[in-house]
């Protein structure tokens, strides 16, 4: 049985705040939002109307950030990575699926496609680097078996409200393989046909073109998350990810023309040869692309754990002070451009669902997909 915790093992505990530079935001209905200790991230209360959580004003408190300079897990997902472990067995999974079936809970599915044609030195994801596209076939055969094993314990009427393909590079698969995989999911799960679900996929612009984007829209995907990381050529060479602005823009233009509902761009700060100045230029270029959302992650350098990171020259990494400067500048640039700082690395335009908590409902953010019942396949 494939356990979901394996997809989180790139997000380890034991890093200091200076390494993580995770900034949390505290909310009080009677006070302005403030930067606070990331390990005290609250459960957000239900807000109505134009809730105070909209971060029109952010007070940056460097002293407060430094005061809580201690080790802790990365809070871009909850539960955090350290809470996933190998002691959860098939019997536990069976009981969780049975409870979900009894309650007829809607479903969130995460499908992992681990293959990449090229290695990005910073990457800590679960991946297989290969130029041989044929290696995907035996994996897909086992993935289809896993889909059947999971689905037989669920009620066929349980709706899949959220679906996410991550990796790796999901578009490493051929068009026929993507069609076959989606057909198998539709056969065994109740996927929505009216485009009302949140069905997203991670995109490497170097592995996608207009025909690929058209296929994905045809298959039912309506959200895309585009990996960009940095546009500076020196930084790209240092991490072995050469990707032009034009490649990224072409994919975004295709997504808009094909009426994808939401476009997210991923950036990483803290990479080798980055400076506050050149990363600010990347952010400005990204703002010109007008994505609906941005994820701006801190790079955690753990070469003792992730072999590709050993190819990064640690002497070229920015200092903790520079990384903090990058984050502060990025928040200033994006909020000045109209984005709302959601917290935990995420930004969104005011009319995006992520920036508009629904009346009388809490705001929930998890890694890649959100509950009700999350199943990683």
Secondary structure by P-SEA (a helix, b strand, c coil): cccccccccccccccccccccbbbbbbbccccccccccccccccccccccccccccbbbbbaaaaaaacccccccccccccccccccccaaaaaaaaaaaaaacccbbbbbbbccccccccccccccccccccccaaaaaaaaaaaaaaaaaaccccccccbbbbbccccccccaaaaaaaaaaaaaccccccccccbbbbbbccccccaaaaaaaaaacccbbbbbbccccaaaaaaacccccaaaaaaaaaaaaaacccbbbbbbbcccccccaaaaaaaaaaaaaacccbbbbbbbbbccccccccccccccccccaaaaaaaaaaaaaaaaaacccccccccccccccccccccccbbbbbcccccccccccc
